[in-house]
Amino acid sequence: AKFRTAEPIDDGKGCGIRQPIEVSEALPGIALGGAAMRCKTALAMAHWLKDTVQPALNIAMPGRRIAGIVPGSTYDCRLRNGASTGKISEHARGNAIDVAAFKLDNGETLEMKPRAEDSTMEGAFQRTATAGACLHFTTVLSPGSDAAHQDHLHLDVLERKNGYRYCR
């Protein structure tokens, strides 16, 4: 990964990252655009891309390579789902990243969207990448899993009791 350490973020109200990094590449050649997050989040992202996403793409679209991630929300001081009341979002702690799309080395962009019934190779790739994310992240909300997650894949590393994971 290519990253730089950044100044601590403290936006009050429980928001912030004590030791943030700004990730320009999640893995060599996979751009992430300087997204701010905790090291643990970046590490989970790198393992997921290397162990699940690229191998799935190799099968779905032989010869293609992931060249970048189009992030949705990364660090953002807000409540879950942008609500006005409720629990603080993992985005507000640097524990989460939303993936809006994958950029491929041929210039194509694979947008994240509900694909439960999509029988194309793109659909199979997205479902495989999403399912595999649960091996690396503790929360995975796939496109279409709820009203707030129609056009992106939410990934976070929230620590829960007994190693519980929430994957939809």
Short mmCIF file of the C-alpha atoms (twelve columns), coordinates in Angstrom:
data_MODEL
# 
_entry.id   MODEL 
# 
loop_
_atom_site.group_PDB 
_atom_site.id 
_atom_site.type_symbol 
_atom_site.label_atom_id 
_atom_site.label_alt_id 
_atom_site.label_comp_id 
_atom_site.label_asym_id 
_atom_site.label_seq_id 
_atom_site.Cartn_x 
_atom_site.Cartn_y 
_atom_site.Cartn_z 
_atom_site.pdbx_PDB_model_num 
ATOM 1   C CA . ALA A 1   0.000   0.000   0.000   1 
ATOM 2   C CA . LYS A 2   1.014   3.585   -0.513  1 
ATOM 3   C CA . PHE A 3   -0.042  5.930   2.233   1 
ATOM 4   C CA . ARG A 4   1.079   8.832   4.309   1 
ATOM 5   C CA . THR A 5   0.491   9.410   7.964   1 
ATOM 6   C CA . ALA A 6   -1.773  12.346  8.654   1 
ATOM 7   C CA . GLU A 7   -2.429  14.599  11.597  1 
ATOM 8   C CA . PRO A 8   -4.876  13.245  14.181  1 
ATOM 9   C CA . ILE A 9   -8.499  14.025  13.401  1 
ATOM 10  C CA . ASP A 10  -10.724 15.142  16.275  1 
ATOM 11  C CA . ASP A 11  -14.061 16.552  15.207  1 
ATOM 12  C CA . GLY A 12  -15.613 16.117  18.654  1 
ATOM 13  C CA . LYS A 13  -18.887 14.281  19.283  1 
ATOM 14  C CA . GLY A 14  -17.007 10.961  19.235  1 
ATOM 15  C CA . CYS A 15  -15.646 11.543  15.730  1 
ATOM 16  C CA . GLY A 16  -12.007 11.238  14.849  1 
ATOM 17  C CA . ILE A 17  -8.990  9.090   14.114  1 
ATOM 18  C CA . ARG A 18  -6.057  9.164   16.518  1 
ATOM 19  C CA . GLN A 19  -3.504  7.928   13.963  1 
ATOM 20  C CA . PRO A 20  -5.027  8.346   10.502  1 
ATOM 21  C CA . ILE A 21  -3.397  7.395   7.268   1 
ATOM 22  C CA . GLU A 22  -4.277  8.706   3.823   1 
ATOM 23  C CA . VAL A 23  -4.157  5.805   1.388   1 
ATOM 24  C CA . SER A 24  -3.258  6.619   -2.207  1 
ATOM 25  C CA . GLU A 25  -2.917  2.953   -3.263  1 
ATOM 26  C CA . ALA A 26  -4.561  0.054   -1.449  1 
ATOM 27  C CA . LEU A 27  -2.112  -2.297  -3.186  1 
ATOM 28  C CA . PRO A 28  0.518   -1.519  -5.813  1 
ATOM 29  C CA . GLY A 29  -1.346  -0.256  -8.860  1 
ATOM 30  C CA . ILE A 30  -4.759  -0.049  -7.153  1 
ATOM 31  C CA . ALA A 31  -5.541  3.631   -6.612  1 
ATOM 32  C CA . LEU A 32  -7.626  4.737   -3.654  1 
ATOM 33  C CA . GLY A 33  -7.278  8.494   -3.977  1 
ATOM 34  C CA . GLY A 34  -5.946  9.466   -0.554  1 
ATOM 35  C CA . ALA A 35  -8.838  8.147   1.522   1 
ATOM 36  C CA . ALA A 36  -8.391  8.770   5.272   1 
ATOM 37  C CA . MET A 37  -8.798  5.739   7.533   1 
ATOM 38  C CA . ARG A 38  -7.238  3.692   10.301  1 
ATOM 39  C CA . CYS A 39  -4.443  1.248   9.475   1 
ATOM 40  C CA . LYS A 40  -6.699  -1.690  10.365  1 
ATOM 41  C CA . THR A 41  -9.223  -0.608  7.731   1 
ATOM 42  C CA . ALA A 42  -6.521  -0.199  5.078   1 
ATOM 43  C CA . LEU A 43  -5.055  -3.604  5.915   1 
ATOM 44  C CA . ALA A 44  -8.447  -5.311  5.604   1 
ATOM 45  C CA . MET A 45  -8.956  -3.546  2.263   1 
ATOM 46  C CA . ALA A 46  -5.571  -4.696  0.955   1 
ATOM 47  C CA . HIS A 47  -6.155  -8.326  1.966   1 
ATOM 48  C CA . TRP A 48  -9.667  -8.316  0.482   1 
ATOM 49  C CA . LEU A 49  -8.435  -6.912  -2.828  1 
ATOM 50  C CA . LYS A 50  -5.518  -9.338  -3.031  1 
ATOM 51  C CA . ASP A 51  -7.241  -12.489 -1.758  1 
ATOM 52  C CA . THR A 52  -10.794 -12.094 -3.081  1 
ATOM 53  C CA . VAL A 53  -11.428 -9.256  -5.512  1 
ATOM 54  C CA . GLN A 54  -8.594  -9.702  -8.011  1 
ATOM 55  C CA . PRO A 55  -8.886  -13.521 -8.082  1 
ATOM 56  C CA . ALA A 56  -12.648 -13.217 -8.700  1 
ATOM 57  C CA . LEU A 57  -12.010 -10.724 -11.488 1 
ATOM 58  C CA . ASN A 58  -9.450  -13.102 -13.029 1 
ATOM 59  C CA . ILE A 59  -12.243 -15.661 -13.443 1 
ATOM 60  C CA . ALA A 60  -15.050 -13.277 -14.401 1 
ATOM 61  C CA . MET A 61  -12.987 -11.184 -16.821 1 
ATOM 62  C CA . PRO A 62  -9.741  -12.960 -17.691 1 
ATOM 63  C CA . GLY A 63  -6.855  -10.604 -18.326 1 
ATOM 64  C CA . ARG A 64  -8.435  -7.652  -16.522 1 
ATOM 65  C CA . ARG A 65  -6.907  -6.094  -13.428 1 
ATOM 66  C CA . ILE A 66  -8.340  -3.850  -10.736 1 
ATOM 67  C CA . ALA A 67  -6.700  -0.445  -11.235 1 
ATOM 68  C CA . GLY A 68  -8.591  1.513   -8.624  1 
ATOM 69  C CA . ILE A 69  -11.438 1.847   -6.207  1 
ATOM 70  C CA . VAL A 70  -13.972 4.633   -6.554  1 
ATOM 71  C CA . PRO A 71  -14.653 5.351   -2.902  1 
ATOM 72  C CA . GLY A 72  -17.966 6.589   -1.659  1 
ATOM 73  C CA . SER A 73  -17.723 7.758   1.914   1 
ATOM 74  C CA . THR A 74  -14.526 7.227   3.885   1 
ATOM 75  C CA . TYR A 75  -13.920 9.334   7.007   1 
ATOM 76  C CA . ASP A 76  -17.063 11.341  7.722   1 
ATOM 77  C CA . CYS A 77  -18.206 12.682  11.102  1 
ATOM 78  C CA . ARG A 78  -21.837 11.586  11.086  1 
ATOM 79  C CA . LEU A 79  -24.369 9.184   12.499  1 
ATOM 80  C CA . ARG A 80  -25.158 5.845   10.858  1 
ATOM 81  C CA . ASN A 81  -26.901 6.143   7.502   1 
ATOM 82  C CA . GLY A 82  -26.699 9.938   7.777   1 
ATOM 83  C CA . ALA A 83  -29.558 9.906   10.288  1 
ATOM 84  C CA . SER A 84  -30.242 12.802  12.653  1 
ATOM 85  C CA . THR A 85  -30.421 10.502  15.694  1 
ATOM 86  C CA . GLY A 86  -28.872 7.184   16.613  1 
ATOM 87  C CA . LYS A 87  -25.445 5.605   16.813  1 
ATOM 88  C CA . ILE A 88  -22.300 7.139   15.416  1 
ATOM 89  C CA . SER A 89  -21.166 5.773   12.064  1 
ATOM 90  C CA . GLU A 90  -17.995 3.724   11.754  1 
ATOM 91  C CA . HIS A 91  -17.065 6.248   9.057   1 
ATOM 92  C CA . ALA A 92  -16.729 8.766   11.908  1 
ATOM 93  C CA . ARG A 93  -13.965 6.633   13.443  1 
ATOM 94  C CA . GLY A 94  -11.991 5.747   10.320  1 
ATOM 95  C CA . ASN A 95  -13.222 2.164   10.490  1 
ATOM 96  C CA . ALA A 96  -15.247 2.163   7.271   1 
ATOM 97  C CA . ILE A 97  -15.028 2.672   3.560   1 
ATOM 98  C CA . ASP A 98  -17.751 2.606   0.945   1 
ATOM 99  C CA . VAL A 99  -16.897 1.218   -2.475  1 
ATOM 100 C CA . ALA A 100 -18.918 2.906   -5.223  1 
ATOM 101 C CA . ALA A 101 -17.132 1.181   -8.109  1 
ATOM 102 C CA . PHE A 102 -14.070 -0.700  -9.271  1 
ATOM 103 C CA . LYS A 103 -11.899 0.832   -11.984 1 
ATOM 104 C CA . LEU A 104 -10.368 -1.691  -14.358 1 
ATOM 105 C CA . ASP A 105 -7.070  -1.428  -16.196 1 
ATOM 106 C CA . ASN A 106 -8.855  -1.079  -19.550 1 
ATOM 107 C CA . GLY A 107 -10.684 2.055   -18.379 1 
ATOM 108 C CA . GLU A 108 -13.981 0.318   -17.623 1 
ATOM 109 C CA . THR A 109 -15.777 1.072   -14.382 1 
ATOM 110 C CA . LEU A 110 -17.835 -1.583  -12.633 1 
ATOM 111 C CA . GLU A 111 -20.391 0.306   -10.585 1 
ATOM 112 C CA . MET A 112 -21.750 -1.215  -7.424  1 
ATOM 113 C CA . LYS A 113 -25.493 -1.763  -7.656  1 
ATOM 114 C CA . PRO A 114 -28.033 -4.346  -6.540  1 
ATOM 115 C CA . ARG A 115 -27.172 -7.531  -8.453  1 
ATOM 116 C CA . ALA A 116 -28.881 -10.347 -6.543  1 
ATOM 117 C CA . GLU A 117 -30.615 -11.536 -9.713  1 
ATOM 118 C CA . ASP A 118 -27.910 -10.462 -12.189 1 
ATOM 119 C CA . SER A 119 -26.737 -13.553 -14.084 1 
ATOM 120 C CA . THR A 120 -23.927 -11.746 -15.934 1 
ATOM 121 C CA . MET A 121 -20.249 -12.195 -15.131 1 
ATOM 122 C CA . GLU A 122 -20.292 -8.677  -13.638 1 
ATOM 123 C CA . GLY A 123 -23.061 -9.788  -11.293 1 
ATOM 124 C CA . ALA A 124 -21.198 -12.960 -10.344 1 
ATOM 125 C CA . PHE A 125 -18.024 -10.940 -9.757  1 
ATOM 126 C CA . GLN A 126 -19.778 -8.403  -7.523  1 
ATOM 127 C CA . ARG A 127 -21.541 -11.080 -5.466  1 
ATOM 128 C CA . THR A 128 -18.255 -12.973 -5.028  1 
ATOM 129 C CA . ALA A 129 -16.353 -9.827  -4.027  1 
ATOM 130 C CA . THR A 130 -19.118 -8.912  -1.584  1 
ATOM 131 C CA . ALA A 131 -19.328 -12.374 -0.021  1 
ATOM 132 C CA . GLY A 132 -15.538 -12.538 0.267   1 
ATOM 133 C CA . ALA A 133 -15.483 -9.169  2.006   1 
ATOM 134 C CA . CYS A 134 -17.034 -10.806 5.065   1 
ATOM 135 C CA . LEU A 135 -13.821 -12.782 5.518   1 
ATOM 136 C CA . HIS A 136 -11.892 -9.522  5.934   1 
ATOM 137 C CA . PHE A 137 -14.390 -6.997  7.328   1 
ATOM 138 C CA . THR A 138 -16.800 -7.339  10.235  1 
ATOM 139 C CA . THR A 139 -19.628 -5.414  8.579   1 
ATOM 140 C CA . VAL A 140 -20.493 -5.807  4.913   1 
ATOM 141 C CA . LEU A 141 -23.595 -4.133  3.510   1 
ATOM 142 C CA . SER A 142 -24.033 -4.932  -0.150  1 
ATOM 143 C CA . PRO A 143 -25.788 -2.717  -2.663  1 
ATOM 144 C CA . GLY A 144 -29.508 -3.163  -2.163  1 
ATOM 145 C CA . SER A 145 -29.176 -4.472  1.399   1 
ATOM 146 C CA . ASP A 146 -31.168 -1.484  2.671   1 
ATOM 147 C CA . ALA A 147 -32.353 1.943   1.555   1 
ATOM 148 C CA . ALA A 148 -29.091 3.657   2.550   1 
ATOM 149 C CA . HIS A 149 -26.918 1.202   0.609   1 
ATOM 150 C CA . GLN A 150 -28.343 1.081   -2.909  1 
ATOM 151 C CA . ASP A 151 -25.320 2.251   -4.872  1 
ATOM 152 C CA . HIS A 152 -22.292 1.181   -2.865  1 
ATOM 153 C CA . LEU A 153 -20.699 -1.565  -0.815  1 
ATOM 154 C CA . HIS A 154 -20.160 -0.609  2.834   1 
ATOM 155 C CA . LEU A 155 -17.187 -2.245  4.562   1 
ATOM 156 C CA . ASP A 156 -16.078 -1.712  8.150   1 
ATOM 157 C CA . VAL A 157 -13.946 -3.225  10.883  1 
ATOM 158 C CA . LEU A 158 -16.153 -2.588  13.925  1 
ATOM 159 C CA . GLU A 159 -15.103 -4.954  16.709  1 
ATOM 160 C CA . ARG A 160 -18.017 -6.883  18.189  1 
ATOM 161 C CA . LYS A 161 -18.356 -9.445  20.959  1 
ATOM 162 C CA . ASN A 162 -17.237 -12.983 20.160  1 
ATOM 163 C CA . GLY A 163 -15.959 -11.999 16.712  1 
ATOM 164 C CA . TYR A 164 -19.499 -11.528 15.378  1 
ATOM 165 C CA . ARG A 165 -19.792 -10.340 11.783  1 
ATOM 166 C CA . TYR A 166 -22.742 -8.695  10.088  1 
ATOM 167 C CA . CYS A 167 -22.894 -9.414  6.374   1 
ATOM 168 C CA . ARG A 168 -25.855 -8.680  4.107   1 
# 
